[in-house]
């Protein structure tokens, strides 16, 4: 698997706002007021129901990592979220203002942030090169080899929540908070990266056709947790158990599961069924979605 590690400062700022949208506490409380205001502005800009806001944040982080200007960002985002017509034009104008204000807030720290991200990336790249290929090899054997992507982008962002990440399925990319040490001993950060990468091919039509676009990130994230933890045993990163699964559900899933204990139990039961029955993943993902929504 070939990874491209990208340290674009704009992605860190938008990622931080996305974390607040999904109600993750920030490590620096002084950021919260400013970032909460940015989230509220997005809710006021986008018309209609909350699904548009959710769609915005799903696209915002990977789009900001492209390093585009405010006009281009606003054009792309308004097209993806609200489509065409007069609503798109008005939304685009307001999004351009939002993005410009956000960029200007951190303009004087751009080079400093990029340098810090470059430094923080080196240790995890070495760890990934040592364990990542083996981890993904065993993951493919446990699930389906075609679920392991051949290449992907890694958007390295500042650790605003003290450890986290997002899988951007439609962009073949992930975001990862560049912490310098493992947040949880039983869940190494290199394993978190493998888990995020493992989700990227879950949007192939044969896996995702029966699952809502807004629900797919949650379903794919939960489905891959036991698989990655089990694969992690083969490269001596962790041990799969109900306890490590519950820990991963509680601390890795974004948005957070409202009932992590019962969610972990349901996912563990689903995984046991998948392993014992050799159910194809095309059927298994749909079954997990029904289990979680039933």
C-alpha positions, 0 to 999 in steps of 0.5 A, spaced: 500 500 500 502 506 497 501 512 502 501 519 501 502 523 507 500 531 506 501 536 512 496 542 509 495 547 515 488 548 512 486 541 514 487 542 521 483 548 522 477 545 519 478 538 522 478 541 529 471 545 527 469 538 525 470 535 531 466 540 535 460 539 530 461 531 532 461 534 540 468 531 541 472 535 547 478 539 545 484 539 548 485 546 549 479 549 552 480 556 549 479 554 542 472 551 543 468 558 543 471 560 537 470 553 533 463 553 536 462 559 533 464 557 526 460 551 527 454 555 528 455 559 522 455 553 518 448 551 521 446 558 519 449 558 512 446 551 510 438 551 508 434 545 510 435 540 515 441 537 519 443 532 513 446 538 509 450 540 515 452 533 516 454 532 509 458 539 509 463 536 514 464 530 511 466 533 505 470 539 508 476 536 511 478 533 505 477 539 501 480 543 505 486 539 505 487 540 497 490 547 499 485 551 495 483 558 495 476 561 498 472 562 492 474 555 489 473 551 496 466 555 496 464 553 489 466 546 490 463 545 497 456 548 495 456 544 489 457 538 493 452 540 499 446 544 495 447 542 488 445 548 483 441 554 482 440 560 486 441 557 492 448 554 490 450 561 488 448 564 495 450 559 499 457 559 495 458 566 497 457 565 504 461 559 505 467 563 501 466 569 507 466 563 512 472 560 509 476 566 508 475 568 516 477 561 518 484 562 514 485 569 516 484 567 523 490 562 523 494 566 517 500 568 521 501 560 524 501 557 517 508 555 516 509 554 524 503 549 523 506 545 517 513 545 520 510 542 526 506 537 522 512 534 518 516 533 525 510 529 528 509 525 521 516 522 521 515 517 527 508 514 525 511 513 518 517 509 521 512 505 525 507 504 519 513 502 514 514 496 520 507 494 521 502 497 516 504 492 510 503 486 515 497 488 518 493 490 512 495 483 509 492 479 514 486 484 514 485 482 507 485 475 509 480 476 514 475 480 510 476 480 503 482 482 499 479 487 495 477 491 501 484 493 502 486 499 497 492 500 493 494 507 495 491 512 499 492 519 502 493 521 509 491 528 511 496 529 518 492 534 522 494 537 529 492 533 535 486 537 537 482 532 541 488 528 543 488 523 538 483 521 533 481 520 525 476 520 520 476 516 514 474 520 507 471 514 503 469 518 497 476 521 497 480 515 498 483 518 504 484 519 511 485 524 517 489 522 523 491 527 529 499 527 529 500 525 537 507 523 539 505 517 543 499 512 543 493 514 547 491 507 549 496 502 550 492 497 547 490 501 541 496 503 538 496 509 533 499 505 527 493 500 528 488 506 528 491 508 521 490 501 519 483 501 521 481 508 518 484 505 511 481 499 512 474 503 511 476 506 504 473 501 499 467 500 503 463 505 499 464 500 493 457 499 490 457 492 491 458 493 499 454 500 500 448 500 495 443 498 501 446 503 506 445 510 507 450 515 504 450 518 511 450 512 515 456 508 511 461 511 515 459 509 522 457 502 519 464 501 515 467 504 521 464 499 526 465 493 521 472 494 521 474 494 528 474 487 530 477 485 523 483 490 524 483 488 532 484 481 530 489 482 524 493 486 529 494 480 533 498 477 527 503 483 527 503 483 535 500 490 536 494 488 540 489 482 542 482 482 540 477 481 546 471 484 548 475 489 552 479 492 546 473 492 542 469 496 547 475 501 548 475 502 540 468 503 540 468 508 545 474 512 543 475 511 536 468 512 533 466 519 530 461 521 531 461 517 538 456 511 539 451 513 544 451 507 547 458 504 547 457 498 551 451 495 547 454 497 541 461 493 542 457 487 544 452 487 538 458 488 533 462 483 537 456 478 536 456 480 529 463 479 528 463 472 531 457 470 526 461 473 520 467 468 522 463 462 523 458 462 517 463 465 512 458 470 510 460 475 504 462 482 506 456 484 501 451 481 505 455 482 512 455 490 512 448 490 510 446 485 516 450 490 521 446 496 518 440 493 520 442 490 526 444 497 528 438 501 526 433 495 528 
